[in-house]
Amino acid sequence: MRKQVAFILLMIVSGSIAAQFNVHELGRKNIYFGIALGVNMADYKVIHQPQLSENDSIRYFKPKLGPGFNLGIIANYQFHRYFDLRFIPTLSFSDKSIEYEDLNHSIVKKTVSSIYLDFPLLLRFKSDPIKDFRIYVVAGVRYDFDLASNVKARKADDLIKVSRNDAAAEYGVGFMIYFPYFILSPEIKVSHGFLNLAVPSQGLIYSRVIERMYSRTFTLTLNLEG
């Protein structure tokens, strides 16, 4: 399912790249578009309940990084020689895990699979060009909606319930390589969620030991813009 959705979106937006103007005309263009393809590693920052040591089931747990990938559509507004405003709606797949140890020292790994609609709004600051090369930094905020959230699941005794809404601060660095008809921009970003994703679930053994839970994501992206 994930591969089919990603392929359909890629086919929809790929046609727009071929129709873009020469990259050296960008100084006379205020708005241009592109696609973003990326891979991510994500986990949770987890704060346990103060009563964890007294819990009758779980004695210890820790978050584990999990893989994912992203596909986005770039809308870039160049309002200054050095500054861009970027809006990049993205379909993002992510697997985040928490590893639990029970009172018998048995290890249980629980994975939360998410399909996010991400809506980041970013400000990019670019250096002066060095021939066909530029370095930049980017920062902003992002709203995420989890299409695969299990927050309303009823039979969830062995699940970790996670809220479907998240917001995060995002920042990163990249560089722009100018080609005759497009710009290729490898980019590394880090995001830190600031909404508590933990859903109060006293009846669920893997959720009730968590007091607060925040998302963290590391993303490597190739931006292709025309």
Steps between C-alpha positions, in 0.01 A plus 500: 500500500776746590687438173185543291407833666855632464513397133171674418609825665837487327332460159269794569775746588785378279347649187524850640879477530560460128294813427709735715720778364879500494639523852703811415173688453408448865619848590201626299251246640335556835325163527613156386417139580654157541490165674667373817601136548638395835571233758456546873589349834256578781437423864330642808632699792317317778446611861382219724236517769644569848341176624680286243708315760177394674330381182397135502601426140779722364828576674684684223458632144693704244428644152661352188560666162296373206521561123265677262482704180345825373357634175413868476409781261704821532362851458779755537451878520825691446427842650862612545838422350591298808162393642229253391169405657432130443178298537548125448187282547636151557379143531723340761522138615662431836557207738587593858559238770517467876676206664353377830643274767252329733550371853622164362771682299330410172539757220196611301535743208195704400503686167273793412454526122384841380398654168527875539375790297767760580457874442830679567549874451871581482726801460821438303811719510748449212863595464644687203548273196838333461490427126208252479486427873329650803478404869185569702335458838127448547266518801131515575198321645299199384154358564454121466178300470532123548268313263584170672447613860362232733363753750141373450586131504279307743680166515836647585619311808847446353533830308657837568233763440633810323325827416438568131600871519856622542695823453877534483787743464718410203847616396777384272776570254554423132667611181373590155666367184396687186450302179384642165130420557460429870649535850597194706505566874608228745378596847515374857228604745418431864156548654386502863131467580356722773156342541454215747403195291428268794130415538390426861426127504494354848375164377784446252822360646729655237336843499432561868870509592553801269431848635614708201627411154644727228604422144855536367598456135821511298444540126730483197331652194581554133315809374456532124385846396459674165 
